[in-house]
Amino acid sequence: MLDTPTLEWRDRLVLSREIATPGERSQFFSEVRRGEFIPLQRGVYLPASEWEQLTADERYRSRIHGATAFADSPLVWSHESAAALWRLPNLHAWPAALHTTVPDAAGGRSSRSLVRHTVGHPLTVESIDGLTTTALARTVVDLARSLDFPQAVVFADAALHRTDHHVRGLPATSLTAADLRAELALHFAGRGIAKARQVVAFADGHADRPGESISRVNMSFARLTMPQLQAPIIGASGKTWFVDFWWPEYNVIGEFDGKAKYTDPQFLGGRTPAEAVYDEKLREDDLRAANHGMTRWPWETATSMPKLRAQLLAAGVR
């Protein structure tokens, strides 16, 4: 909704240091206490009427815009903040702090609201919404080094998936696993490198939703046979369907049934939720009629290794 360039954002923000007179400052802070303005960070405010219209993702990005407007020098956004600017899906809520990367000699301390990373200044950057952010490969590697394995895989899968599924308004990318390995090679030592290598080796752009990514992670944790992703399977009608997970050795199809499949306009494609449910039933009937085993699971199962393991074992996956 408010994913617009920084100059347009700047017109919406109020910086308390720019309020000239004591009387104006007194009146403004009375409005803040009444809840008419929301503090994005110390000294930066957004009208509450606009804040209330924003999604959780947009609110986090609004705080990035606010910090940029308040900063005395240019900032390079990184880690979770870069992921938010790249519109990568987050497994959890966005953190309380914003994240930037600075040269080792830049100085400055981290605070509760702004973390300054000195893990090597990025060689390449991109501009998104008028903000400077780490390139997609660097963003993935930073996240893989700093986050736990499941979170990092969700981000890495989504970044690789972006190559064939461009997001309007963002820089075009052609990120590959080789690109991630090359970026990782630039960080040959340091904290989190071993885990980052595991994330990069495991990442797969065929997973097109966080639920599929976290399902893969928990399949791996459960030491089950890893499936093919987005595999083409022929139904009894002769029609070819692409399924989320396919285990040819067990003749089992797996489907992650997240709410987005029946509510997100991107997945609905102009259909009503009821039509999407009916289409999914016809699809499953066609695949089952071709003598394929099939099992579905929701988010609650995808995020629980014991539950997912039990369900897949019951379906015949080993």
Buried (B, 14 or more C-beta within 10 A) or exposed (E): EBBBEBEEBBEBBBEBEEBEEEEEEEEBBEBBEEEEBBBBBEBBBBBBEBBEEBEEBBBBBBBBBBBBBBEEEEBBBBBBBBBBBBBBBBBEEBBEBBBBBBEEEEEEEBEEBBBBBBBBBBEEBBEBBBBBBBBBBBBBBBBBBBBEBBBBBBBBBBBBBBBEEEEEEBBEBEBEBEBBBEBBEEBEEEEBBEBBBBBBEBBBBBBBBBBBBBBBBBBBBBEBEBBBBBBEBEBEBEEEBEBBBBBEEBEBBBBBBBEBBBEEEEBBEEBEEEEBEEEBEEBBBBBBEBEBBBBBBEBEBBBBBEBBBEBBEEBEBE
